[in-house]
């Protein structure tokens, strides 16, 4: 793994092209990520995941996906059920906290059953962002609640459910995307909240769950911290806030480097992300010219990144032996649907 490059790549379709295989073999990304464009029949998904791992010669290479529930769910029926958004689980919690926490754990445990069937072993969940009134809907009902304590409790239950099924959780978007008034896929959000407010709300769920193995950064400028650079490329925010105040010592991956929030060419952006203190650059769309530029801007995993990645990978594959059918029935009874 120490020879792996500090990058996670996507691919263009349901099978790897000869060009993609050769590129991955030469560049040795640490991991891969799947999107809806990669999802075919069950055997095709499993074959694609196996091809990805084979291309880098690492059977433990992590393969990520965004499988939250609600509108962010890459696997859909008939492959897996449609699951509710986080806010629906938060609504259960509002009426019965114990039932809400159980629902969050169960949904993640069911995600793990769904994902491991295809060899997918990392899920970009839980979302720990705490929305504020009037914020952009890019987070919206992807958040469990507007109370940071509830978000932390529900997010912790969700992470535990994934790990119980042998799947790596990724908490996002540190140090908090909930009060952004723009969609970072399309523009760079700027948050002007004072530091004490950020501490009380935005940072709190991440601090409560700072022992989780992996986190994804927010492409958001916090003027109280660094008025010029988003968290993803800010050495100050990563060292003083994410590593320092929040106390996160797990593997830190960027959000997608191809999102419009980040400016500059891909080589330059990738170098800036690693120089700021991220362990791994994420590039999602599979566009070969972009991937070549990103690969040119990244190096092998740093010694610290190797340590953090090793800890994360050590958690994979340790499923608890739970009975899937009984958990699906319990989840259906708790939520009223989504068996």
C-alpha positions in Angstrom: 0.0 0.0 0.0 2.9 2.4 0.6 3.5 2.4 -3.1 -0.1 3.5 -3.8 -0.7 7.0 -4.9 -2.7 9.4 -2.7 -5.8 9.3 -5.0 -9.2 7.7 -5.4 -10.4 7.5 -9.0 -13.8 6.9 -10.7 -14.3 5.2 -14.1 -16.5 5.9 -17.1 -18.8 2.8 -17.5 -19.9 -0.6 -16.4 -16.5 -2.2 -17.4 -13.0 -0.9 -17.4 -11.7 0.1 -20.8 -8.2 -1.1 -21.8 -7.0 2.5 -21.4 -8.4 2.7 -17.9 -6.8 -0.6 -16.9 -3.4 0.5 -18.2 -3.7 3.8 -16.5 -4.7 2.4 -13.1 -1.9 -0.2 -13.3 0.6 2.5 -14.0 -0.6 5.1 -11.5 -1.7 2.8 -8.7 -4.6 4.7 -7.0 -5.2 3.9 -3.4 -8.9 3.3 -4.1 -11.9 3.7 -6.5 -15.4 5.2 -6.4 -18.6 4.1 -8.2 -21.4 6.2 -9.5 -24.8 5.5 -11.2 -23.1 5.3 -14.6 -21.1 2.2 -13.3 -24.2 0.3 -12.1 -25.4 -2.5 -14.3 -26.6 -6.1 -13.6 -25.4 -7.7 -10.4 -22.7 -9.7 -12.0 -21.5 -6.6 -13.9 -21.1 -4.6 -10.7 -19.1 -7.4 -9.0 -17.0 -7.9 -12.1 -16.2 -4.1 -12.3 -15.2 -4.0 -8.7 -13.0 -7.0 -9.2 -11.4 -5.4 -12.3 -10.6 -2.3 -10.3 -8.8 -4.2 -7.6 -7.0 -6.4 -10.2 -5.8 -3.3 -12.0 -3.8 -2.2 -9.0 -3.0 -5.7 -7.7 -4.5 -5.1 -4.3 -7.5 -7.3 -3.2 -8.0 -4.9 -0.2 -8.2 -1.7 -2.4 -11.2 0.2 -1.0 -14.1 0.8 -3.4 -16.3 3.7 -2.3 -19.9 4.6 -3.2 -22.4 7.3 -2.1 -25.2 5.1 -0.7 -27.0 7.4 1.8 -30.7 6.8 1.1 -33.1 9.4 -0.3 -31.9 11.3 -3.3 -28.2 10.2 -2.9 -28.3 6.5 -3.5 -26.3 5.0 -6.4 -27.7 1.5 -6.1 -31.5 1.4 -6.8 -34.3 -1.1 -7.3 -34.3 -3.8 -8.4 -30.8 -4.3 -7.1 -31.6 -2.9 -3.6 -34.6 -1.2 -2.1 -35.1 2.6 -2.1 -34.2 3.8 1.4 -35.5 6.9 3.1 -33.4 10.1 3.5 -31.6 10.8 6.8 -34.2 13.4 7.7 -36.9 10.7 7.8 -34.9 8.8 10.3 -34.4 12.0 12.2 -38.1 12.4 12.4 -38.4 9.0 14.0 -35.8 10.1 16.5 -37.8 13.2 17.3 -40.7 11.0 18.4 -38.7 8.2 20.0 -34.9 8.7 20.3 -34.2 5.0 20.8 -36.2 4.0 17.8 -34.5 6.7 15.7 -31.0 5.4 16.6 -32.0 1.9 15.9 -33.4 2.9 12.5 -30.1 4.7 11.6 -28.1 1.6 12.6 -30.4 -0.8 10.8 -30.4 1.2 7.5 -26.6 1.3 7.5 -26.4 -2.4 8.4 -28.7 -3.1 5.4 -26.6 -0.9 3.2 -23.6 -3.1 4.2 -25.5 -6.2 3.1 -26.3 -4.6 -0.2 -22.8 -3.3 -0.9 -20.8 -6.3 0.2 -22.8 -8.5 -2.2 -20.9 -6.7 -4.9 -17.6 -6.3 -3.2 -18.1 -2.6 -2.4 -16.5 -2.0 1.0 -16.7 1.8 1.7 -19.8 4.0 2.0 -19.6 7.9 2.0 -21.9 8.0 5.0 -22.7 9.4 7.6 -23.5 13.0 6.6 -22.7 15.0 9.8 -23.6 18.4 8.4 -26.0 20.5 10.5 -28.3 22.7 8.2 -29.4 26.2 9.1 -32.6 27.9 8.0 -32.2 29.3 4.4 -29.1 27.2 3.6 -28.8 25.7 0.1 -30.7 22.4 -0.3 -27.5 20.5 -1.4 -27.6 19.1 2.1 -31.3 19.5 3.0 -32.9 16.2 3.9 -29.6 14.4 3.7 -29.0 15.7 7.2 -30.5 13.9 10.2 -31.6 17.0 12.1 -30.8 20.6 12.9 -29.6 19.8 16.4 -25.9 18.9 16.4 -26.3 16.5 19.3 -28.9 14.5 17.4 -26.8 14.6 14.2 -23.8 13.2 16.2 -25.9 10.4 17.8 -27.6 9.4 14.5 -24.4 9.6 12.6 -22.6 7.5 15.1 -25.3 4.8 14.9 -25.1 4.9 11.1 -21.3 4.5 11.2 -21.6 1.6 13.6 -24.1 -0.1 11.4 -21.8 0.0 8.4 -18.8 -1.2 10.4 -21.0 -4.1 11.8 -21.4 -5.2 8.2 -17.7 -4.9 7.4 -18.0 -1.6 5.4 -15.9 1.5 6.0 -17.9 4.7 6.9 -16.8 8.1 5.6 -18.1 11.0 7.7 -18.7 14.2 5.6 -18.3 17.1 5.0 -15.8 18.2 7.7 -15.8 20.7 9.3 -19.4 21.3 8.2 -21.4 22.0 5.0 -24.7 22.6 6.6 -24.8 26.5 6.6 -23.5 26.9 3.0 -25.7 29.0 0.8 -24.4 27.6 -2.4 -24.0 24.1 -3.9 -20.2 23.3 -3.9 -20.7 21.1 -7.0 -21.5 24.4 -8.9 -19.9 27.3 -7.0 -17.6 28.0 -4.0 -19.8 28.5 -0.9 -18.6 31.2 1.6 -19.7 30.9 5.3 -19.4 34.1 7.3 -20.5 32.7 10.7 -18.3 33.6 13.7 -16.0 30.9 15.1 -18.0 30.4 18.3 -21.1 29.6 16.3 -19.1 27.2 14.1 -17.8 25.5 17.2 -21.2 25.1 18.8 -23.0 23.7 15.7 -20.9 22.8 12.7 -17.8 21.2 14.3 -19.7 19.5 17.1 -20.8 16.3 15.4 -17.3 15.7 13.9 -15.7 16.3 17.2 -18.1 13.8 18.9 -17.2 11.2 16.2 -13.5 12.1 15.8 -12.5 8.4 16.3 -14.1 7.3 13.0 -11.6 6.0 10.4 -12.3 8.3 7.4 -13.6 11.8 6.8 -14.3 13.9 3.6 -13.6 17.6 3.5 -16.0 20.4 2.7 -15.3 22.7 -0.3 -16.4 25.6 1.8 -14.7 28.9 2.7 -15.1 29.8 6.4 -14.1 33.5 6.6 -13.6 33.3 10.4 -10.9 30.7 9.8 -9.4 31.3 6.3 -11.0 34.0 4.2 -9.2 32.9 1.0 -9.2 29.1 0.8 -11.9 26.4 1.3 -11.3 23.8 4.0 -10.1 21.3 1.4 -7.0 23.4 0.4 -6.5 25.3 3.7 -3.5 24.2 5.7 -4.8 26.3 8.6 -8.2 24.6 8.7 -6.9 21.1 8.3 -4.1 21.5 10.9 -5.8 23.7 13.5 -9.4 22.8 13.2 -9.8 19.3 11.7 -6.7 17.7 13.2 -6.4 20.1 16.2 -9.7 21.3 17.6 -11.9 18.5 16.2 -9.2 16.0 17.0 -9.6 13.8 13.9 -6.6 11.6 13.2 -8.2 9.3 10.6 -7.7 9.3 6.9 -8.8 12.6 5.4 -10.0 12.6 1.8 -11.0 15.6 -0.2 -14.4 16.0 -1.7 -14.4 15.6 -5.5 -11.6 17.7 -7.0 -13.7 18.1 -10.2 -16.4 20.1 -8.4 -16.7 23.8 -9.5 -16.0 25.1 -6.0 -12.2 24.5 -6.6 -10.4 26.7 -9.1 -7.2 26.0 -11.1 -6.1 23.1 -13.2 -6.3 19.6 -11.9 -2.6 19.2 -11.4 -2.5 22.4 -9.3 -5.6 21.6 -7.3 -4.4 18.1 -6.5 -1.0 19.5 -5.2 -2.8 22.1 -3.2 -5.1 19.5 -1.5 -2.2 17.3 -0.4 0.0 20.3 0.6 -2.9 21.5 2.8 -2.8 18.2 4.8 -5.4 16.0 3.1 -4.2 12.4 2.9 -6.0 11.5 -0.4 -7.4 13.3 -3.4 -10.8 12.2 -4.7 -11.6 12.5 -8.4 -14.9 11.1 -9.4 -16.0 11.5 -13.1 -13.5 9.1 -14.8 -12.6 11.7 -17.5 -9.1 10.4 -18.6 -7.5 13.8 -19.4 -8.5 15.0 -15.9 -7.3 11.8 -14.2 -3.9 12.1 -15.9 -3.6 15.7 -14.6 -4.6 14.6 -11.1 -2.1 11.7 -11.2 0.6 14.2 -12.2 -0.2 16.3 -9.1 -0.2 13.5 -6.5 2.5 11.4 -5.0 2.6 8.2 -3.1 0.8 8.1 0.2 2.7 9.9 2.9 3.9 7.8 5.9 1.1 9.4 8.0 -1.4 8.6 5.3 -0.2 5.0 5.1 -0.7 4.7 8.9 -4.2 6.1 8.7 -5.1 4.1 5.6 -3.9 0.9 7.3 -6.1 1.5 10.3 -9.1 2.1 8.1 -8.5 -1.0 6.0 -8.0 -3.1 9.1 -11.7 -2.5 9.9 -13.0 -3.9 6.6 -14.7 -7.3 6.2 -15.5 -7.9 9.9 -19.2 -8.6 9.5 -21.2 -9.5 12.6 -23.1 -12.5 11.2 -26.5 -10.8 11.6 -29.6 -12.2 9.9 -30.5 -10.0 7.0 -34.1 -11.0 6.7 -34.9 -10.3 10.3 -33.2 -6.9 10.2 -35.1 -5.9 7.0 -38.3 -6.8 8.8 -37.4 -4.8 11.8 -36.4 -1.8 9.7 -39.7 -2.0 7.8 -41.6 -2.1 11.1 -39.7 1.0 12.4 -40.0 3.1 9.2 -43.4 1.9 7.9 -41.8 1.0 4.5 -38.6 0.1 2.8 -38.5 -3.6 3.7 
